[in-house]
Every structure is written in C-alpha cells, then in structure tokens.
Amino acid sequence: MTAEDRSSEVITGPVSDWATDFSHAEPEWAADPYPIQDELRGRCPIAHTERFGGGWLPTRYEDVAAIAYDTDGFSSRGIVVSNNRPPLELAPMGEVPPISSDPPFHHFARKLLLPAFTRSAVAKREEATRALCHALIDALEGQDVVDAARDYAQHIPMRVIADMLGFPPEDGPSFRVFVEDVLESVNLPPEERLAKFDGLDEYLDEQIRDHAENPRDDLTSYLLDLELDPGHVAGTMALLLIAGIDTTWSAIGASLWHLARTPADRERLVAEPELLPTAMEEFLRAYAPVTMARLVRHDVHWRGVDMKADDWVLLSFPAANRDPAQFERADEVVIDREVNRHAAFGLGIHRCVGSHLARMELRVALEVWLQRVPDFTLADPAAVTWATGQVRGPRTLPLRIR
C-alpha cells in the first residue's frame, strides 16, 4: 500500500445529522442502516459529510446507477472511503485492480480474471464447497447454540478463495484479520490505517515468493506467469482475498439471520427447496453487503449539489436496492419475488467479476444448512453484531439449533 496525497483530519463523535454529517463507520449505521437511508431518500437524497475529508451519499437507485456508469466524472481509484485518498499517480490501475481501475486499463485487468470466474469454472468448485459445508455442520454436533457467522459462514469463502489462490487453508484466521484491518479501520488516522496493511502486504509478498519458486495450477501462479507489474499482481490478490471472503461471508450470514428470525420463510424454503435460487436473489437485494466508493474527478454541480474534485462518493447498493421507486414493496423481503434486477453485485463496468462464484457459495451454503439444520432461531437477537464499514454482514450470529 502507498501513502495518500489528500489525507484528512479525523472527525470522531456521534453523527449530528445524517444529511450533513453521515458516517458509515458509526455503530448505528452498522446495526441497521435502512431506516437512515430511507429517511435520507425522502428529505435529502444526496447527503453530505465533512468527515473523511468530504464526501457524498446518494440514496436513490437512479443516482447510484448514474454515478456507477459515469467513469468520466467519477474515478474508481479510491473504493474504500477513509481518511486516506489514493494518489492520482496510481490511476488508471489503482491499488486493487480491476475494481480500482479506470478505463481503459480496467478492461485489460478485468479480462485477465474472467476465465477463472465463468459458470463452468465455478461449477467445478461446487462439489468441494458442498463437502466443506457438510464438514462444518458435522463439527457443530452436540451444540445447542452455535455462532453461524464464526463457525459456518466465514469458513466457506475462506476455503474457496484459499483454494483458488493456492494459499494454505489453515491460514483462515489470518484472512479474517486482514479483512477487518482493511475494511473496518476506515476512521483511524491515516498513518495508523496504513500500518494496518502491513500484515497483508507481508503475507502476499510471502505467497508471491513461494509461488515464484514453486509454480502450481492456481490463480496466483497464473497471474505471475502473465509477467504483470508486481503491484498489479499483489493488488489483484489482495482484492480477491479481502472482497472474495467478506462479501460472501456477509451474504451467507445475513441470509441465515433473516431465516432465523422469519419462521414462515424458513419453513417454506425447507418445504420448497426449489424456491431457494429465487429467495437467494431476494436476500441479496434486501441485505446487499457491499457499498462501493468513487472519487469525483473535477468540481461539478451534480443533481443539485456542488461536488469538489476528490470528494468521496459512497455508492450504497443496499440503499439503491431498497428504493421504492425501483422495487415494489422495497422494504419487505419477498422470497418469491419474480422480477428482481437488484444491484447487489454493483452496476456498470465494475459489476462483480466473481458474481457466479458468490452465488454458488451462497446457494450451496444455504442448501446444506437447510437440509441439515431445518429448525433454528436466534438464540439472542441482541447478541447479533454487524461489521462496520462498506461490507455489512453479521460478525456474531448465535443460533439455537434444535
């Protein structure tokens, strides 16, 4: 990681007004952002903050989509809103290509990854993923209360991504630390946040050296064989490790949380397993884990607000997915919703390259859980905790299994 050229004074303390002082790092946002987003959409659809050096939060689907598609007006070189901004010299590649890359480099960087994430490539991983899910549930035998986030959801993408990259599966605990260091340290002073990346950087350097000396059939060796810029290789590995784990971990956990607190939906999916793919898309819409970010390229008056160059824009796909102008019964979870063009995997050129993989992992995780543990409830609703930052999902999820 590299130092940023526009750092900001760290502003702490509770939010005074979400329309003028929002912060995605607040516990209130992590616990339940939807009422906040709904209220803003009604009275101030593009909120502003001086935190993180200045930024904006659109809450309407049409505004989120417009920014996501406008690569001329908004840069992707900064995708995590924090007190650091990646310097201009990192463009167009960015720190974690292709998601941080601007055109035309983005097309090149994305194209390199496509073969590893096709439907057919992902299908080859389903059997091992299913076996892992069964093994994880086997390990829960004899327990009345289990933490489905810690003991189940997190391990599935950790193992899948480790296998893809050729990393030791026993390094899973380190992966969790890396995820939390990168995504949940956004309101630290710039120097402290950058220091959080040291462990990840050292780990990736170690894996690159090992793969250079001992090539094998995995995604890391594939990237090294392409003889790319070293920063491109390390950045892409970091992206796959962090985003590939946390997004799916969060989606699985949020889906189980919903089913634990909504017996009618749980019972229907147990009785009608063929409905799961449709229900899964609704969970992705209603509990979309990912919020992305952009940086304003130039001063602009945009839809009634004056954005300055290098202001952050927080693209809340969760807010877009609950916009009643886009979705009927937007605030309800309708597990048999037939038309569901949600934005959980993003919009525009940066739509998630791993969406087929994420869907497979989520489907298999839920299929196996509902087969093996058809009756479960929240052991203590107040004990459920959610990740802060731009990827939201349960971090602790105590379930009573009968």
C-alpha positions, 0 to 999 in steps of 0.5 A, spaced: 500 500 500 502 507 498 501 513 502 495 518 500 496 525 497 489 528 500 489 525 507 484 528 512 483 530 519 479 525 523 472 527 525 470 522 531 463 523 535 456 521 534 453 523 527 449 530 528 445 529 522 445 524 517 444 529 511 450 533 513 454 529 517 453 521 515 458 516 517 458 509 515 463 507 520 458 509 526 455 503 530 448 505 528 449 505 521 452 498 522 446 495 526 441 497 521 442 502 516 435 502 512 431 506 516 437 512 515 437 511 508 430 511 507 429 517 511 435 520 507 431 518 500 425 522 502 428 529 505 435 529 502 437 524 497 444 526 496 447 527 503 453 530 505 459 529 510 465 533 512 468 527 515 473 523 511 475 529 508 468 530 504 464 526 501 457 524 498 451 519 499 446 518 494 440 514 496 436 513 490 437 507 485 437 512 479 443 516 482 447 510 484 446 507 477 448 514 474 454 515 478 456 507 477 456 508 469 459 515 469 467 513 469 468 520 466 466 524 472 467 519 477 474 515 478 474 508 481 481 509 484 479 510 491 473 504 493 474 504 500 472 511 503 477 513 509 481 518 511 486 516 506 485 518 498 489 514 493 494 518 489 492 520 482 499 517 480 496 510 481 490 511 476 488 508 471 490 501 475 489 503 482 491 499 488 486 493 487 485 492 480 480 491 476 475 494 481 480 500 482 481 501 475 479 506 470 478 505 463 481 503 459 486 499 463 480 496 467 478 492 461 485 489 460 485 487 468 478 485 468 479 480 462 485 477 465 480 474 471 474 472 467 476 465 465 477 463 472 470 466 474 465 463 468 459 458 470 463 452 468 469 454 472 465 455 478 461 449 477 467 445 478 468 448 485 461 446 487 462 439 489 468 441 494 464 447 497 458 442 498 463 437 502 466 443 506 459 445 508 457 438 510 464 438 514 462 444 518 455 442 520 458 435 522 463 439 527 457 443 530 454 436 533 452 436 540 451 444 540 445 447 542 447 454 540 452 455 535 455 462 532 453 461 524 457 467 522 464 464 526 463 457 525 459 456 518 459 462 514 466 465 514 469 458 513 466 457 506 469 463 502 475 462 506 476 455 503 474 457 496 478 463 495 484 459 499 483 454 494 483 458 488 489 462 490 493 456 492 494 459 499 494 454 505 487 453 508 489 453 515 491 460 514 483 462 515 484 466 521 489 470 518 484 472 512 479 474 517 484 479 520 486 482 514 479 483 512 477 487 518 484 491 518 482 493 511 475 494 511 473 496 518 479 501 520 476 506 515 476 512 521 483 511 524 488 516 522 491 515 516 498 513 518 495 508 523 490 505 517 496 504 513 500 500 518 494 496 518 496 493 511 502 491 513 500 484 515 497 483 508 502 486 504 507 481 508 503 475 507 502 476 499 509 478 498 510 471 502 505 467 497 508 471 491 515 468 493 513 461 494 509 461 488 515 464 484 519 458 486 514 453 486 509 454 480 502 450 481 495 450 477 492 456 481 490 463 480 496 466 483 501 462 479 497 464 473 497 471 474 505 471 475 506 467 469 502 473 465 509 477 467 504 483 470 507 489 474 508 486 481 503 491 484 498 489 479 499 482 481 499 483 489 493 488 488 489 483 484 490 478 490 489 482 495 482 484 492 480 477 491 482 475 498 479 481 502 472 482 497 472 474 495 471 472 503 467 478 506 462 479 501 460 472 501 461 471 508 456 477 509 451 474 504 451 467 507 450 470 514 445 475 513 441 470 509 441 465 515 439 471 520 433 473 516 431 465 516 432 465 523 428 470 525 422 469 519 419 462 521 414 462 515 420 463 510 424 458 513 419 453 513 417 454 506 424 454 503 425 447 507 418 445 504 420 448 497 427 447 496 426 449 489 424 456 491 431 457 494 435 460 487 429 465 487 429 467 495 437 467 494 436 473 489 431 476 494 436 476 500 441 479 496 437 485 494 434 486 501 441 485 505 446 487 499 453 487 503 457 491 499 457 499 498 462 501 493 466 508 493 468 513 487 472 519 487 469 525 483 474 527 478 473 535 477 468 540 481 461 539 478 454 541 480 451 534 480 443 533 481 443 539 485 449 539 489 456 542 488 461 536 488 469 538 489 474 534 485 476 528 490 470 528 494 468 521 496 462 518 493 459 512 497 455 508 492 450 504 497 447 498 493 443 496 499 440 503 499 439 503 491 436 496 492 431 498 497 428 504 493 421 504 492 421 507 486 425 501 483 422 495 487 415 494 489 414 493 496 422 495 497 422 494 504 419 487 505 423 481 503 419 477 498 422 470 497 418 469 491 419 475 488 419 474 480 422 480 477 428 482 481 434 486 477 437 488 484 444 491 484 447 487 489 453 485 485 454 493 483 452 496 476 456 498 470 463 496 468 465 494 475 459 489 476 462 483 480 467 479 476 466 473 481 458 474 481 457 466 479 462 464 484 458 468 490 452 465 488 454 458 488 457 459 495 451 462 497 446 457 494 450 451 496 451 454 503 444 455 504 442 448 501 446 444 506 444 448 512 437 447 510 437 440 509 441 439 515 439 444 520 431 445 518 429 448 525 433 454 528 432 461 531 436 466 534 438 464 540 439 472 542 437 477 537 441 482 541 447 478 541 447 479 533 453 484 531 454 487 524 461 489 521 462 496 520 464 499 514 462 498 506 461 490 507 455 489 512 454 482 514 453 479 521 460 478 525 456 474 531 450 470 529 448 465 535 443 460 533 439 455 537 439 449 533 434 444 535 
